[in-house]
Amino acid sequence: MKKNNLDHLLEIMSQLRDPKKGCPWDIKQTLETIIPHAIEEVYEVAEQIYEKNYEKLKNELGDLLFQIVYLTQITKEKNKFNFNDVVKSISKKMIYRHPHVFSDKKFKSNKDFNIWWENSKKKKQKGILDDIPNTYPSITKSFKIQKKVANFGFDYKNTLEALNKVEEELNELKKEILLNNKKNIKDELGDLIFSTLDLSRKMKLNPENILARANMKFTKRFNTMEQNILKTKKNPKKLSYKEWDKFWRKSKKNK
């Protein structure tokens, strides 16, 4: 019988890890050494999604899938669980968390569903924030914290209230900058960033996606500005603020 593509991939992974005939590099890898590669692949997938390059996205998704296969091969060797166990586990979890799809349960609104979703994920913990991993990037962790406390009821009534909080934190930062209080400046800048992220949540916008777009936009504009400066043969380090501003404004016109 011809193997399906997934079984073939699992067999390839098994051969790569074969103690006698496998690849020396693959044999010596551990769960811990694979983590950085898995994280890297997630970012590469994200890049192709933002770029809308579907051919490269297909390849990057394959690389990401391979990291999961890699990790489950190692856990299989440790007699903990295998790839199929992971598939069974996530299938069971998704069916349980979507009773409105897989059973007759009905939700009155998205809010009711979100409450159900959060409750379905609860484990034995002291508080609602205890299950957020410390290994999350700070932006992701902030977003998770803000979503959870909002679902708990600790939220702004509207977007304007969230915006007012950003302005409040900005004014507090200005005050500490004028006082040149370095410790408080750090704290207030952190509060400003946190409140800005919370504003994006309130507007139902993912801050990671927003920042990714801002990075791409800035990079494109800066590259244009850089080329324009090079054409003038001027030394960038000797440009005045007004000259920089002029070049920057010109780059913004080239969308």
C-alpha positions as CSV (number, residue, x, y, z in Angstrom):
1,M,0.0,0.0,0.0
2,K,1.3,3.4,-0.9
3,K,2.0,5.6,2.1
4,N,0.3,9.0,2.5
5,N,2.5,12.1,2.5
6,L,2.4,12.5,6.3
7,D,3.4,8.9,7.0
8,H,6.2,9.4,4.5
9,L,7.4,12.5,6.4
10,L,7.3,10.7,9.7
11,E,9.4,7.9,8.3
12,I,11.9,10.4,6.9
13,M,12.2,11.9,10.4
14,S,12.6,8.4,11.9
15,Q,15.4,7.6,9.5
16,L,17.2,10.9,10.2
17,R,17.2,10.0,13.9
18,D,18.3,6.4,13.4
19,P,21.2,5.8,15.8
20,K,23.2,3.7,13.3
21,K,22.2,5.0,9.8
22,G,20.8,8.5,10.6
23,C,22.3,12.0,10.2
24,P,24.9,12.8,12.9
25,W,23.5,16.3,13.3
26,D,19.9,15.1,13.7
27,I,20.8,12.3,16.0
28,K,22.4,14.6,18.6
29,Q,19.5,17.1,18.7
30,T,17.3,17.4,21.8
31,L,13.9,19.0,22.6
32,E,15.8,22.0,23.9
33,T,18.1,22.5,20.9
34,I,15.1,22.3,18.5
35,I,13.2,25.1,20.3
36,P,15.1,28.0,18.6
37,H,14.6,26.5,15.2
38,A,10.8,26.0,15.8
39,I,10.5,29.6,16.9
40,E,12.5,30.8,13.8
41,E,10.2,28.9,11.5
42,V,7.1,30.6,13.0
43,Y,8.5,34.0,12.2
44,E,9.4,32.9,8.7
45,V,5.9,31.7,8.1
46,A,4.6,35.1,9.4
47,E,6.9,37.0,7.0
48,Q,5.5,35.2,3.9
49,I,2.0,35.7,5.1
50,Y,2.6,39.5,5.3
51,E,4.4,39.4,1.9
52,K,1.5,37.3,0.5
53,N,4.1,35.1,-1.2
54,Y,2.1,31.8,-1.3
55,E,4.8,29.7,-2.9
56,K,7.3,30.6,-0.2
57,L,4.5,30.3,2.4
58,K,3.9,26.7,1.3
59,N,7.6,25.9,1.9
60,E,7.8,27.7,5.2
61,L,4.7,25.9,6.5
62,G,6.4,22.6,5.5
63,D,9.5,23.7,7.6
64,L,7.2,24.5,10.5
65,L,5.4,21.2,10.3
66,F,8.8,19.5,10.2
67,Q,9.7,21.1,13.6
68,I,6.5,19.5,15.1
69,V,7.4,16.1,13.6
70,Y,11.0,16.5,14.9
71,L,9.8,17.2,18.5
72,T,7.3,14.4,18.5
73,Q,10.0,12.0,17.1
74,I,12.2,12.8,20.1
75,T,9.3,12.4,22.6
76,K,8.5,9.1,20.9
77,E,12.0,7.9,21.5
78,K,11.6,8.9,25.2
79,N,8.4,6.8,25.3
80,K,6.3,9.8,26.2
81,F,4.0,10.3,23.2
82,N,4.1,10.3,19.4
83,F,2.8,12.5,16.6
84,N,-0.5,10.7,16.4
85,D,-1.0,11.2,20.1
86,V,-0.6,15.0,19.5
87,V,-3.1,14.9,16.6
88,K,-5.7,13.0,18.8
89,S,-5.2,15.4,21.7
90,I,-5.7,18.6,19.6
91,S,-8.7,17.0,17.8
92,K,-10.4,16.1,21.1
93,K,-9.6,19.6,22.5
94,M,-11.0,21.5,19.5
95,I,-14.2,19.4,19.4
96,Y,-14.7,20.1,23.2
97,R,-14.1,23.8,22.8
98,H,-16.5,24.2,19.8
99,P,-19.7,22.6,21.1
100,H,-21.7,25.0,18.8
101,V,-20.2,23.2,15.8
102,F,-19.9,19.6,17.0
103,S,-22.9,19.4,19.3
104,D,-26.2,21.3,19.8
105,K,-24.9,24.0,22.2
106,K,-25.8,27.6,21.3
107,F,-24.2,30.9,22.2
108,K,-26.1,34.1,22.3
109,S,-23.1,36.3,21.3
110,N,-19.4,36.3,20.6
111,K,-18.9,37.4,24.2
112,D,-20.6,34.3,25.5
113,F,-18.5,32.2,23.3
114,N,-15.3,33.9,24.5
115,I,-16.3,33.3,28.1
116,W,-16.8,29.6,27.2
117,W,-13.5,29.5,25.4
118,E,-11.6,30.9,28.4
119,N,-13.4,28.6,30.9
120,S,-12.7,25.6,28.7
121,K,-9.0,26.3,29.0
122,K,-8.9,26.8,32.8
123,K,-6.7,24.5,34.7
124,K,-6.1,24.3,38.5
125,Q,-4.5,27.7,39.0
126,K,-4.6,30.5,41.5
127,G,-5.6,33.2,39.1
128,I,-6.7,33.8,35.5
129,L,-3.2,35.0,34.4
130,D,-1.3,32.0,35.8
131,D,-1.4,29.9,32.6
132,I,0.3,32.6,30.4
133,P,3.8,31.3,29.7
134,N,6.7,33.4,30.8
135,T,8.5,32.5,27.6
136,Y,6.1,34.5,25.4
137,P,7.5,37.5,23.7
138,S,6.6,40.6,25.7
139,I,4.1,42.0,23.1
140,T,2.3,38.6,22.9
141,K,2.2,38.3,26.7
142,S,0.8,41.8,27.1
143,F,-1.9,41.1,24.6
144,K,-2.8,37.8,26.3
145,I,-2.9,39.5,29.7
146,Q,-5.2,42.3,28.4
147,K,-7.6,39.9,26.7
148,K,-7.9,37.7,29.8
149,V,-8.5,40.6,32.2
150,A,-11.0,42.1,29.8
151,N,-13.0,38.8,29.6
152,F,-12.9,38.8,33.4
153,G,-14.7,42.2,33.3
154,F,-11.7,44.6,33.8
155,D,-12.1,46.6,30.6
156,Y,-12.8,50.0,29.2
157,K,-16.3,50.9,28.2
158,N,-15.2,52.1,24.8
159,T,-12.2,52.9,22.6
160,L,-12.2,56.5,23.7
161,E,-11.5,55.4,27.3
162,A,-8.6,53.3,26.1
163,L,-7.3,56.2,24.2
164,N,-7.6,58.5,27.2
165,K,-5.5,56.0,29.1
166,V,-2.7,56.3,26.5
167,E,-2.8,60.1,26.8
168,E,-2.7,59.8,30.6
169,E,0.4,57.6,30.4
170,L,2.0,59.9,27.8
171,N,1.6,62.9,30.1
172,E,3.1,61.0,33.1
173,L,6.1,60.0,30.9
174,K,6.5,63.7,29.9
175,K,6.5,64.7,33.5
176,E,9.2,62.2,34.5
177,I,11.4,63.2,31.5
178,L,11.2,66.8,32.6
179,L,12.3,65.7,36.1
180,N,15.0,63.5,34.5
181,N,14.0,60.6,36.9
182,K,15.5,57.7,35.0
183,K,13.8,54.9,37.0
184,N,10.4,56.5,36.7
185,I,11.0,57.2,33.0
186,K,11.4,53.4,32.5
187,D,8.3,52.6,34.4
188,E,6.2,55.2,32.7
189,L,7.5,54.3,29.2
190,G,6.5,50.6,30.0
191,D,3.1,51.8,31.0
192,L,2.7,53.8,27.8
193,I,3.6,50.9,25.6
194,F,1.3,48.6,27.6
195,S,-1.6,51.0,27.3
196,T,-1.0,51.4,23.6
197,L,-1.1,47.7,23.1
198,D,-4.4,47.6,25.1
199,L,-5.8,50.3,22.8
200,S,-5.2,48.0,19.9
201,R,-6.9,45.1,21.7
202,K,-9.9,47.3,22.4
203,M,-10.1,48.2,18.7
204,K,-9.9,44.4,17.9
205,L,-6.5,44.8,16.2
206,N,-3.6,42.5,16.9
207,P,-0.6,44.5,18.0
208,E,1.9,42.0,16.5
209,N,0.3,42.4,13.1
210,I,0.1,46.2,13.4
211,L,3.7,46.5,14.4
212,A,4.8,44.1,11.6
213,R,3.0,46.4,9.1
214,A,4.6,49.5,10.7
215,N,8.1,47.8,10.4
216,M,7.5,47.0,6.8
217,K,6.2,50.5,6.0
218,F,9.1,52.2,7.8
219,T,11.7,50.0,6.1
220,K,10.3,50.7,2.7
221,R,10.3,54.4,3.3
222,F,13.8,54.4,4.8
223,N,15.2,52.5,1.9
224,T,13.7,55.0,-0.5
225,M,15.1,57.9,1.6
226,E,18.5,56.2,1.8
227,Q,18.7,55.9,-2.0
228,N,17.6,59.5,-2.4
229,I,20.4,60.7,-0.1
230,L,23.0,58.6,-1.8
231,K,22.1,60.2,-5.1
232,T,23.0,63.6,-3.7
233,K,26.4,62.2,-2.5
234,K,25.8,63.9,0.8
235,N,27.1,62.5,4.1
236,P,24.1,61.3,6.1
237,K,25.9,61.9,9.4
238,K,26.2,65.6,8.5
239,L,22.6,66.2,7.5
240,S,20.7,68.7,9.5
241,Y,17.3,67.9,11.1
242,K,15.6,70.0,8.4
243,E,17.4,68.0,5.6
244,W,16.4,64.7,7.2
245,D,12.8,65.8,7.5
246,K,12.8,66.9,3.8
247,F,14.1,63.5,2.6
248,W,11.7,61.7,4.9
249,R,8.7,63.6,3.7
250,K,9.7,62.9,0.1
251,S,10.0,59.2,0.8
252,K,6.5,59.1,2.3
253,K,5.1,60.4,-1.0
254,N,6.4,57.3,-2.8
255,K,3.8,54.7,-1.7
